[in-house]
Amino acid sequence: MSLNYPVRSKRFAVQIQLGAASHELFYGSQIMNISKGGVFIKADLVLAVGSIIDFTFTLPKTNQTISVTGVVVWARRALSKQKDSFPHHPSGMGVQFVQTSNAVLDKINQELQLHSA
């Protein structure tokens, strides 16, 4: 599996509701940050590292809805007692974009340019 961008791309804070997803557990989940290479999805239930997921979301500044495939590259499962003491480290997973078309990557790059302006 080839990755499109380095893992350490500049990230931008966002709050984006997930649209359709290949896993029901994403209902109500949010993308909390985005980069050229992937997203952090805040979710109470997280998938195992290596899981492949398909999902859609709407980019907030350009209002473009995109569909992507990603692989879970890390996961954090906060215990219920940690949720109150570590609100800035919620349960969720880092998802790296894979098998993503150049057209979709261009839309993501357009969005990121607007965030950095």
MODELLER restraints for C-alpha pairs under 7 A, 6 or more apart:
rsr = mdl.restraints
at = mdl.atoms
rsr.add(forms.Gaussian(group=physical.xy_distance, feature=features.Distance(at['CA:2:A'], at['CA:98:A']), mean=6.98, stdev=0.5))
rsr.add(forms.Gaussian(group=physical.xy_distance, feature=features.Distance(at['CA:3:A'], at['CA:98:A']), mean=5.73, stdev=0.5))
rsr.add(forms.Gaussian(group=physical.xy_distance, feature=features.Distance(at['CA:4:A'], at['CA:37:A']), mean=6.52, stdev=0.5))
rsr.add(forms.Gaussian(group=physical.xy_distance, feature=features.Distance(at['CA:4:A'], at['CA:97:A']), mean=6.98, stdev=0.5))
rsr.add(forms.Gaussian(group=physical.xy_distance, feature=features.Distance(at['CA:4:A'], at['CA:98:A']), mean=6.43, stdev=0.5))
rsr.add(forms.Gaussian(group=physical.xy_distance, feature=features.Distance(at['CA:5:A'], at['CA:36:A']), mean=6.65, stdev=0.5))
rsr.add(forms.Gaussian(group=physical.xy_distance, feature=features.Distance(at['CA:5:A'], at['CA:37:A']), mean=5.02, stdev=0.5))
rsr.add(forms.Gaussian(group=physical.xy_distance, feature=features.Distance(at['CA:6:A'], at['CA:37:A']), mean=6.55, stdev=0.5))
rsr.add(forms.Gaussian(group=physical.xy_distance, feature=features.Distance(at['CA:7:A'], at['CA:37:A']), mean=6.17, stdev=0.5))
rsr.add(forms.Gaussian(group=physical.xy_distance, feature=features.Distance(at['CA:9:A'], at['CA:35:A']), mean=5.88, stdev=0.5))
rsr.add(forms.Gaussian(group=physical.xy_distance, feature=features.Distance(at['CA:9:A'], at['CA:36:A']), mean=6.27, stdev=0.5))
rsr.add(forms.Gaussian(group=physical.xy_distance, feature=features.Distance(at['CA:9:A'], at['CA:37:A']), mean=6.47, stdev=0.5))
rsr.add(forms.Gaussian(group=physical.xy_distance, feature=features.Distance(at['CA:10:A'], at['CA:35:A']), mean=5.84, stdev=0.5))
rsr.add(forms.Gaussian(group=physical.xy_distance, feature=features.Distance(at['CA:11:A'], at['CA:33:A']), mean=6.13, stdev=0.5))
rsr.add(forms.Gaussian(group=physical.xy_distance, feature=features.Distance(at['CA:11:A'], at['CA:34:A']), mean=5.36, stdev=0.5))
rsr.add(forms.Gaussian(group=physical.xy_distance, feature=features.Distance(at['CA:11:A'], at['CA:35:A']), mean=4.59, stdev=0.5))
rsr.add(forms.Gaussian(group=physical.xy_distance, feature=features.Distance(at['CA:12:A'], at['CA:33:A']), mean=5.30, stdev=0.5))
rsr.add(forms.Gaussian(group=physical.xy_distance, feature=features.Distance(at['CA:12:A'], at['CA:34:A']), mean=5.42, stdev=0.5))
rsr.add(forms.Gaussian(group=physical.xy_distance, feature=features.Distance(at['CA:12:A'], at['CA:35:A']), mean=6.45, stdev=0.5))
rsr.add(forms.Gaussian(group=physical.xy_distance, feature=features.Distance(at['CA:12:A'], at['CA:115:A']), mean=6.97, stdev=0.5))
rsr.add(forms.Gaussian(group=physical.xy_distance, feature=features.Distance(at['CA:13:A'], at['CA:32:A']), mean=5.91, stdev=0.5))
rsr.add(forms.Gaussian(group=physical.xy_distance, feature=features.Distance(at['CA:13:A'], at['CA:33:A']), mean=4.36, stdev=0.5))
rsr.add(forms.Gaussian(group=physical.xy_distance, feature=features.Distance(at['CA:13:A'], at['CA:34:A']), mean=6.74, stdev=0.5))
rsr.add(forms.Gaussian(group=physical.xy_distance, feature=features.Distance(at['CA:14:A'], at['CA:31:A']), mean=6.80, stdev=0.5))
rsr.add(forms.Gaussian(group=physical.xy_distance, feature=features.Distance(at['CA:14:A'], at['CA:32:A']), mean=5.07, stdev=0.5))
rsr.add(forms.Gaussian(group=physical.xy_distance, feature=features.Distance(at['CA:14:A'], at['CA:33:A']), mean=5.11, stdev=0.5))
rsr.add(forms.Gaussian(group=physical.xy_distance, feature=features.Distance(at['CA:15:A'], at['CA:30:A']), mean=6.25, stdev=0.5))
rsr.add(forms.Gaussian(group=physical.xy_distance, feature=features.Distance(at['CA:15:A'], at['CA:31:A']), mean=5.71, stdev=0.5))
rsr.add(forms.Gaussian(group=physical.xy_distance, feature=features.Distance(at['CA:15:A'], at['CA:32:A']), mean=5.06, stdev=0.5))
rsr.add(forms.Gaussian(group=physical.xy_distance, feature=features.Distance(at['CA:16:A'], at['CA:30:A']), mean=5.37, stdev=0.5))
rsr.add(forms.Gaussian(group=physical.xy_distance, feature=features.Distance(at['CA:16:A'], at['CA:31:A']), mean=5.01, stdev=0.5))
rsr.add(forms.Gaussian(group=physical.xy_distance, feature=features.Distance(at['CA:16:A'], at['CA:32:A']), mean=6.81, stdev=0.5))
rsr.add(forms.Gaussian(group=physical.xy_distance, feature=features.Distance(at['CA:17:A'], at['CA:28:A']), mean=6.93, stdev=0.5))
rsr.add(forms.Gaussian(group=physical.xy_distance, feature=features.Distance(at['CA:17:A'], at['CA:29:A']), mean=6.30, stdev=0.5))
rsr.add(forms.Gaussian(group=physical.xy_distance, feature=features.Distance(at['CA:17:A'], at['CA:30:A']), mean=4.63, stdev=0.5))
rsr.add(forms.Gaussian(group=physical.xy_distance, feature=features.Distance(at['CA:17:A'], at['CA:31:A']), mean=6.40, stdev=0.5))
rsr.add(forms.Gaussian(group=physical.xy_distance, feature=features.Distance(at['CA:17:A'], at['CA:57:A']), mean=6.76, stdev=0.5))
rsr.add(forms.Gaussian(group=physical.xy_distance, feature=features.Distance(at['CA:18:A'], at['CA:29:A']), mean=6.08, stdev=0.5))
rsr.add(forms.Gaussian(group=physical.xy_distance, feature=features.Distance(at['CA:18:A'], at['CA:30:A']), mean=5.75, stdev=0.5))
rsr.add(forms.Gaussian(group=physical.xy_distance, feature=features.Distance(at['CA:18:A'], at['CA:31:A']), mean=6.86, stdev=0.5))
rsr.add(forms.Gaussian(group=physical.xy_distance, feature=features.Distance(at['CA:18:A'], at['CA:56:A']), mean=6.26, stdev=0.5))
rsr.add(forms.Gaussian(group=physical.xy_distance, feature=features.Distance(at['CA:18:A'], at['CA:57:A']), mean=5.13, stdev=0.5))
rsr.add(forms.Gaussian(group=physical.xy_distance, feature=features.Distance(at['CA:19:A'], at['CA:55:A']), mean=6.68, stdev=0.5))
rsr.add(forms.Gaussian(group=physical.xy_distance, feature=features.Distance(at['CA:19:A'], at['CA:56:A']), mean=4.96, stdev=0.5))
rsr.add(forms.Gaussian(group=physical.xy_distance, feature=features.Distance(at['CA:19:A'], at['CA:57:A']), mean=5.12, stdev=0.5))
rsr.add(forms.Gaussian(group=physical.xy_distance, feature=features.Distance(at['CA:20:A'], at['CA:55:A']), mean=5.55, stdev=0.5))
rsr.add(forms.Gaussian(group=physical.xy_distance, feature=features.Distance(at['CA:20:A'], at['CA:56:A']), mean=5.46, stdev=0.5))
rsr.add(forms.Gaussian(group=physical.xy_distance, feature=features.Distance(at['CA:21:A'], at['CA:54:A']), mean=5.63, stdev=0.5))
rsr.add(forms.Gaussian(group=physical.xy_distance, feature=features.Distance(at['CA:21:A'], at['CA:55:A']), mean=4.10, stdev=0.5))
rsr.add(forms.Gaussian(group=physical.xy_distance, feature=features.Distance(at['CA:21:A'], at['CA:56:A']), mean=6.50, stdev=0.5))
rsr.add(forms.Gaussian(group=physical.xy_distance, feature=features.Distance(at['CA:22:A'], at['CA:53:A']), mean=5.83, stdev=0.5))
rsr.add(forms.Gaussian(group=physical.xy_distance, feature=features.Distance(at['CA:22:A'], at['CA:54:A']), mean=5.26, stdev=0.5))
rsr.add(forms.Gaussian(group=physical.xy_distance, feature=features.Distance(at['CA:22:A'], at['CA:55:A']), mean=6.33, stdev=0.5))
rsr.add(forms.Gaussian(group=physical.xy_distance, feature=features.Distance(at['CA:25:A'], at['CA:45:A']), mean=6.35, stdev=0.5))
rsr.add(forms.Gaussian(group=physical.xy_distance, feature=features.Distance(at['CA:26:A'], at['CA:43:A']), mean=6.75, stdev=0.5))
rsr.add(forms.Gaussian(group=physical.xy_distance, feature=features.Distance(at['CA:29:A'], at['CA:41:A']), mean=6.73, stdev=0.5))
rsr.add(forms.Gaussian(group=physical.xy_distance, feature=features.Distance(at['CA:29:A'], at['CA:42:A']), mean=5.77, stdev=0.5))
rsr.add(forms.Gaussian(group=physical.xy_distance, feature=features.Distance(at['CA:29:A'], at['CA:43:A']), mean=5.03, stdev=0.5))
rsr.add(forms.Gaussian(group=physical.xy_distance, feature=features.Distance(at['CA:30:A'], at['CA:41:A']), mean=5.54, stdev=0.5))
rsr.add(forms.Gaussian(group=physical.xy_distance, feature=features.Distance(at['CA:30:A'], at['CA:42:A']), mean=5.27, stdev=0.5))
rsr.add(forms.Gaussian(group=physical.xy_distance, feature=features.Distance(at['CA:30:A'], at['CA:43:A']), mean=6.96, stdev=0.5))
rsr.add(forms.Gaussian(group=physical.xy_distance, feature=features.Distance(at['CA:31:A'], at['CA:39:A']), mean=6.44, stdev=0.5))
rsr.add(forms.Gaussian(group=physical.xy_distance, feature=features.Distance(at['CA:31:A'], at['CA:40:A']), mean=5.65, stdev=0.5))
rsr.add(forms.Gaussian(group=physical.xy_distance, feature=features.Distance(at['CA:31:A'], at['CA:41:A']), mean=4.40, stdev=0.5))
rsr.add(forms.Gaussian(group=physical.xy_distance, feature=features.Distance(at['CA:31:A'], at['CA:42:A']), mean=6.11, stdev=0.5))
rsr.add(forms.Gaussian(group=physical.xy_distance, feature=features.Distance(at['CA:32:A'], at['CA:40:A']), mean=5.66, stdev=0.5))
rsr.add(forms.Gaussian(group=physical.xy_distance, feature=features.Distance(at['CA:32:A'], at['CA:41:A']), mean=6.04, stdev=0.5))
rsr.add(forms.Gaussian(group=physical.xy_distance, feature=features.Distance(at['CA:32:A'], at['CA:42:A']), mean=6.41, stdev=0.5))
rsr.add(forms.Gaussian(group=physical.xy_distance, feature=features.Distance(at['CA:33:A'], at['CA:39:A']), mean=5.61, stdev=0.5))
rsr.add(forms.Gaussian(group=physical.xy_distance, feature=features.Distance(at['CA:33:A'], at['CA:40:A']), mean=5.42, stdev=0.5))
rsr.add(forms.Gaussian(group=physical.xy_distance, feature=features.Distance(at['CA:34:A'], at['CA:40:A']), mean=6.70, stdev=0.5))
rsr.add(forms.Gaussian(group=physical.xy_distance, feature=features.Distance(at['CA:36:A'], at['CA:108:A']), mean=6.66, stdev=0.5))
rsr.add(forms.Gaussian(group=physical.xy_distance, feature=features.Distance(at['CA:36:A'], at['CA:109:A']), mean=6.51, stdev=0.5))
rsr.add(forms.Gaussian(group=physical.xy_distance, feature=features.Distance(at['CA:37:A'], at['CA:96:A']), mean=5.68, stdev=0.5))
rsr.add(forms.Gaussian(group=physical.xy_distance, feature=features.Distance(at['CA:37:A'], at['CA:97:A']), mean=5.68, stdev=0.5))
rsr.add(forms.Gaussian(group=physical.xy_distance, feature=features.Distance(at['CA:38:A'], at['CA:95:A']), mean=5.49, stdev=0.5))
rsr.add(forms.Gaussian(group=physical.xy_distance, feature=features.Distance(at['CA:38:A'], at['CA:96:A']), mean=4.19, stdev=0.5))
rsr.add(forms.Gaussian(group=physical.xy_distance, feature=features.Distance(at['CA:38:A'], at['CA:97:A']), mean=5.03, stdev=0.5))
rsr.add(forms.Gaussian(group=physical.xy_distance, feature=features.Distance(at['CA:39:A'], at['CA:94:A']), mean=5.96, stdev=0.5))
rsr.add(forms.Gaussian(group=physical.xy_distance, feature=features.Distance(at['CA:39:A'], at['CA:95:A']), mean=5.38, stdev=0.5))
rsr.add(forms.Gaussian(group=physical.xy_distance, feature=features.Distance(at['CA:39:A'], at['CA:96:A']), mean=6.60, stdev=0.5))
rsr.add(forms.Gaussian(group=physical.xy_distance, feature=features.Distance(at['CA:40:A'], at['CA:93:A']), mean=5.69, stdev=0.5))
rsr.add(forms.Gaussian(group=physical.xy_distance, feature=features.Distance(at['CA:40:A'], at['CA:94:A']), mean=4.54, stdev=0.5))
rsr.add(forms.Gaussian(group=physical.xy_distance, feature=features.Distance(at['CA:40:A'], at['CA:95:A']), mean=6.16, stdev=0.5))
rsr.add(forms.Gaussian(group=physical.xy_distance, feature=features.Distance(at['CA:41:A'], at['CA:92:A']), mean=5.41, stdev=0.5))
rsr.add(forms.Gaussian(group=physical.xy_distance, feature=features.Distance(at['CA:41:A'], at['CA:93:A']), mean=5.42, stdev=0.5))
rsr.add(forms.Gaussian(group=physical.xy_distance, feature=features.Distance(at['CA:41:A'], at['CA:94:A']), mean=6.47, stdev=0.5))
rsr.add(forms.Gaussian(group=physical.xy_distance, feature=features.Distance(at['CA:42:A'], at['CA:90:A']), mean=6.44, stdev=0.5))
rsr.add(forms.Gaussian(group=physical.xy_distance, feature=features.Distance(at['CA:42:A'], at['CA:91:A']), mean=5.92, stdev=0.5))
rsr.add(forms.Gaussian(group=physical.xy_distance, feature=features.Distance(at['CA:42:A'], at['CA:92:A']), mean=4.26, stdev=0.5))
rsr.add(forms.Gaussian(group=physical.xy_distance, feature=features.Distance(at['CA:42:A'], at['CA:93:A']), mean=6.73, stdev=0.5))
rsr.add(forms.Gaussian(group=physical.xy_distance, feature=features.Distance(at['CA:43:A'], at['CA:91:A']), mean=5.69, stdev=0.5))
rsr.add(forms.Gaussian(group=physical.xy_distance, feature=features.Distance(at['CA:43:A'], at['CA:92:A']), mean=4.61, stdev=0.5))
rsr.add(forms.Gaussian(group=physical.xy_distance, feature=features.Distance(at['CA:44:A'], at['CA:91:A']), mean=5.60, stdev=0.5))
rsr.add(forms.Gaussian(group=physical.xy_distance, feature=features.Distance(at['CA:44:A'], at['CA:92:A']), mean=6.59, stdev=0.5))
rsr.add(forms.Gaussian(group=physical.xy_distance, feature=features.Distance(at['CA:46:A'], at['CA:75:A']), mean=6.61, stdev=0.5))
rsr.add(forms.Gaussian(group=physical.xy_distance, feature=features.Distance(at['CA:46:A'], at['CA:92:A']), mean=5.73, stdev=0.5))
rsr.add(forms.Gaussian(group=physical.xy_distance, feature=features.Distance(at['CA:46:A'], at['CA:93:A']), mean=6.41, stdev=0.5))
rsr.add(forms.Gaussian(group=physical.xy_distance, feature=features.Distance(at['CA:48:A'], at['CA:72:A']), mean=6.97, stdev=0.5))
rsr.add(forms.Gaussian(group=physical.xy_distance, feature=features.Distance(at['CA:49:A'], at['CA:72:A']), mean=4.93, stdev=0.5))
rsr.add(forms.Gaussian(group=physical.xy_distance, feature=features.Distance(at['CA:49:A'], at['CA:73:A']), mean=5.34, stdev=0.5))
rsr.add(forms.Gaussian(group=physical.xy_distance, feature=features.Distance(at['CA:49:A'], at['CA:74:A']), mean=5.57, stdev=0.5))
rsr.add(forms.Gaussian(group=physical.xy_distance, feature=features.Distance(at['CA:49:A'], at['CA:75:A']), mean=6.49, stdev=0.5))
rsr.add(forms.Gaussian(group=physical.xy_distance, feature=features.Distance(at['CA:50:A'], at['CA:71:A']), mean=5.77, stdev=0.5))
rsr.add(forms.Gaussian(group=physical.xy_distance, feature=features.Distance(at['CA:50:A'], at['CA:72:A']), mean=5.23, stdev=0.5))
rsr.add(forms.Gaussian(group=physical.xy_distance, feature=features.Distance(at['CA:50:A'], at['CA:73:A']), mean=6.20, stdev=0.5))
rsr.add(forms.Gaussian(group=physical.xy_distance, feature=features.Distance(at['CA:51:A'], at['CA:71:A']), mean=5.58, stdev=0.5))
rsr.add(forms.Gaussian(group=physical.xy_distance, feature=features.Distance(at['CA:51:A'], at['CA:72:A']), mean=5.42, stdev=0.5))
rsr.add(forms.Gaussian(group=physical.xy_distance, feature=features.Distance(at['CA:52:A'], at['CA:70:A']), mean=5.73, stdev=0.5))
rsr.add(forms.Gaussian(group=physical.xy_distance, feature=features.Distance(at['CA:52:A'], at['CA:71:A']), mean=4.53, stdev=0.5))
rsr.add(forms.Gaussian(group=physical.xy_distance, feature=features.Distance(at['CA:52:A'], at['CA:72:A']), mean=6.60, stdev=0.5))
rsr.add(forms.Gaussian(group=physical.xy_distance, feature=features.Distance(at['CA:53:A'], at['CA:69:A']), mean=5.69, stdev=0.5))
rsr.add(forms.Gaussian(group=physical.xy_distance, feature=features.Distance(at['CA:53:A'], at['CA:70:A']), mean=5.39, stdev=0.5))
rsr.add(forms.Gaussian(group=physical.xy_distance, feature=features.Distance(at['CA:53:A'], at['CA:71:A']), mean=6.28, stdev=0.5))
rsr.add(forms.Gaussian(group=physical.xy_distance, feature=features.Distance(at['CA:54:A'], at['CA:68:A']), mean=5.74, stdev=0.5))
rsr.add(forms.Gaussian(group=physical.xy_distance, feature=features.Distance(at['CA:54:A'], at['CA:69:A']), mean=4.41, stdev=0.5))
rsr.add(forms.Gaussian(group=physical.xy_distance, feature=features.Distance(at['CA:54:A'], at['CA:70:A']), mean=6.41, stdev=0.5))
rsr.add(forms.Gaussian(group=physical.xy_distance, feature=features.Distance(at['CA:55:A'], at['CA:67:A']), mean=5.72, stdev=0.5))
rsr.add(forms.Gaussian(group=physical.xy_distance, feature=features.Distance(at['CA:55:A'], at['CA:68:A']), mean=5.67, stdev=0.5))
rsr.add(forms.Gaussian(group=physical.xy_distance, feature=features.Distance(at['CA:55:A'], at['CA:69:A']), mean=6.57, stdev=0.5))
rsr.add(forms.Gaussian(group=physical.xy_distance, feature=features.Distance(at['CA:56:A'], at['CA:65:A']), mean=6.82, stdev=0.5))
rsr.add(forms.Gaussian(group=physical.xy_distance, feature=features.Distance(at['CA:56:A'], at['CA:66:A']), mean=5.47, stdev=0.5))
rsr.add(forms.Gaussian(group=physical.xy_distance, feature=features.Distance(at['CA:56:A'], at['CA:67:A']), mean=4.27, stdev=0.5))
rsr.add(forms.Gaussian(group=physical.xy_distance, feature=features.Distance(at['CA:56:A'], at['CA:68:A']), mean=6.27, stdev=0.5))
rsr.add(forms.Gaussian(group=physical.xy_distance, feature=features.Distance(at['CA:57:A'], at['CA:65:A']), mean=5.51, stdev=0.5))
rsr.add(forms.Gaussian(group=physical.xy_distance, feature=features.Distance(at['CA:57:A'], at['CA:66:A']), mean=5.74, stdev=0.5))
rsr.add(forms.Gaussian(group=physical.xy_distance, feature=features.Distance(at['CA:57:A'], at['CA:67:A']), mean=6.81, stdev=0.5))
rsr.add(forms.Gaussian(group=physical.xy_distance, feature=features.Distance(at['CA:58:A'], at['CA:64:A']), mean=5.36, stdev=0.5))
rsr.add(forms.Gaussian(group=physical.xy_distance, feature=features.Distance(at['CA:58:A'], at['CA:65:A']), mean=4.01, stdev=0.5))
rsr.add(forms.Gaussian(group=physical.xy_distance, feature=features.Distance(at['CA:58:A'], at['CA:66:A']), mean=6.25, stdev=0.5))
rsr.add(forms.Gaussian(group=physical.xy_distance, feature=features.Distance(at['CA:59:A'], at['CA:65:A']), mean=6.21, stdev=0.5))
rsr.add(forms.Gaussian(group=physical.xy_distance, feature=features.Distance(at['CA:59:A'], at['CA:111:A']), mean=6.76, stdev=0.5))
rsr.add(forms.Gaussian(group=physical.xy_distance, feature=features.Distance(at['CA:61:A'], at['CA:111:A']), mean=6.26, stdev=0.5))
rsr.add(forms.Gaussian(group=physical.xy_distance, feature=features.Distance(at['CA:62:A'], at['CA:111:A']), mean=6.17, stdev=0.5))
rsr.add(forms.Gaussian(group=physical.xy_distance, feature=features.Distance(at['CA:66:A'], at['CA:104:A']), mean=6.62, stdev=0.5))
rsr.add(forms.Gaussian(group=physical.xy_distance, feature=features.Distance(at['CA:68:A'], at['CA:97:A']), mean=6.81, stdev=0.5))
rsr.add(forms.Gaussian(group=physical.xy_distance, feature=features.Distance(at['CA:68:A'], at['CA:100:A']), mean=6.09, stdev=0.5))
rsr.add(forms.Gaussian(group=physical.xy_distance, feature=features.Distance(at['CA:69:A'], at['CA:97:A']), mean=5.86, stdev=0.5))
rsr.add(forms.Gaussian(group=physical.xy_distance, feature=features.Distance(at['CA:69:A'], at['CA:98:A']), mean=5.66, stdev=0.5))
rsr.add(forms.Gaussian(group=physical.xy_distance, feature=features.Distance(at['CA:69:A'], at['CA:99:A']), mean=6.33, stdev=0.5))
rsr.add(forms.Gaussian(group=physical.xy_distance, feature=features.Distance(at['CA:69:A'], at['CA:100:A']), mean=6.50, stdev=0.5))
rsr.add(forms.Gaussian(group=physical.xy_distance, feature=features.Distance(at['CA:70:A'], at['CA:95:A']), mean=5.62, stdev=0.5))
rsr.add(forms.Gaussian(group=physical.xy_distance, feature=features.Distance(at['CA:70:A'], at['CA:96:A']), mean=5.14, stdev=0.5))
rsr.add(forms.Gaussian(group=physical.xy_distance, feature=features.Distance(at['CA:70:A'], at['CA:97:A']), mean=4.26, stdev=0.5))
rsr.add(forms.Gaussian(group=physical.xy_distance, feature=features.Distance(at['CA:70:A'], at['CA:98:A']), mean=5.14, stdev=0.5))
rsr.add(forms.Gaussian(group=physical.xy_distance, feature=features.Distance(at['CA:71:A'], at['CA:95:A']), mean=5.34, stdev=0.5))
rsr.add(forms.Gaussian(group=physical.xy_distance, feature=features.Distance(at['CA:71:A'], at['CA:96:A']), mean=5.37, stdev=0.5))
rsr.add(forms.Gaussian(group=physical.xy_distance, feature=features.Distance(at['CA:71:A'], at['CA:97:A']), mean=6.63, stdev=0.5))
rsr.add(forms.Gaussian(group=physical.xy_distance, feature=features.Distance(at['CA:71:A'], at['CA:98:A']), mean=6.85, stdev=0.5))
rsr.add(forms.Gaussian(group=physical.xy_distance, feature=features.Distance(at['CA:72:A'], at['CA:93:A']), mean=6.45, stdev=0.5))
rsr.add(forms.Gaussian(group=physical.xy_distance, feature=features.Distance(at['CA:72:A'], at['CA:94:A']), mean=5.80, stdev=0.5))
rsr.add(forms.Gaussian(group=physical.xy_distance, feature=features.Distance(at['CA:72:A'], at['CA:95:A']), mean=4.46, stdev=0.5))
rsr.add(forms.Gaussian(group=physical.xy_distance, feature=features.Distance(at['CA:72:A'], at['CA:96:A']), mean=6.48, stdev=0.5))
rsr.add(forms.Gaussian(group=physical.xy_distance, feature=features.Distance(at['CA:73:A'], at['CA:94:A']), mean=5.66, stdev=0.5))
rsr.add(forms.Gaussian(group=physical.xy_distance, feature=features.Distance(at['CA:73:A'], at['CA:95:A']), mean=5.77, stdev=0.5))
rsr.add(forms.Gaussian(group=physical.xy_distance, feature=features.Distance(at['CA:73:A'], at['CA:96:A']), mean=6.54, stdev=0.5))
rsr.add(forms.Gaussian(group=physical.xy_distance, feature=features.Distance(at['CA:74:A'], at['CA:93:A']), mean=5.63, stdev=0.5))
rsr.add(forms.Gaussian(group=physical.xy_distance, feature=features.Distance(at['CA:74:A'], at['CA:94:A']), mean=5.21, stdev=0.5))
rsr.add(forms.Gaussian(group=physical.xy_distance, feature=features.Distance(at['CA:75:A'], at['CA:92:A']), mean=5.90, stdev=0.5))
rsr.add(forms.Gaussian(group=physical.xy_distance, feature=features.Distance(at['CA:75:A'], at['CA:93:A']), mean=4.21, stdev=0.5))
rsr.add(forms.Gaussian(group=physical.xy_distance, feature=features.Distance(at['CA:75:A'], at['CA:94:A']), mean=6.32, stdev=0.5))
rsr.add(forms.Gaussian(group=physical.xy_distance, feature=features.Distance(at['CA:76:A'], at['CA:91:A']), mean=5.15, stdev=0.5))
rsr.add(forms.Gaussian(group=physical.xy_distance, feature=features.Distance(at['CA:76:A'], at['CA:92:A']), mean=5.42, stdev=0.5))
rsr.add(forms.Gaussian(group=physical.xy_distance, feature=features.Distance(at['CA:76:A'], at['CA:93:A']), mean=6.10, stdev=0.5))
rsr.add(forms.Gaussian(group=physical.xy_distance, feature=features.Distance(at['CA:77:A'], at['CA:91:A']), mean=4.69, stdev=0.5))
rsr.add(forms.Gaussian(group=physical.xy_distance, feature=features.Distance(at['CA:77:A'], at['CA:92:A']), mean=6.60, stdev=0.5))
rsr.add(forms.Gaussian(group=physical.xy_distance, feature=features.Distance(at['CA:78:A'], at['CA:90:A']), mean=6.23, stdev=0.5))
rsr.add(forms.Gaussian(group=physical.xy_distance, feature=features.Distance(at['CA:78:A'], at['CA:91:A']), mean=4.95, stdev=0.5))
rsr.add(forms.Gaussian(group=physical.xy_distance, feature=features.Distance(at['CA:83:A'], at['CA:90:A']), mean=6.61, stdev=0.5))
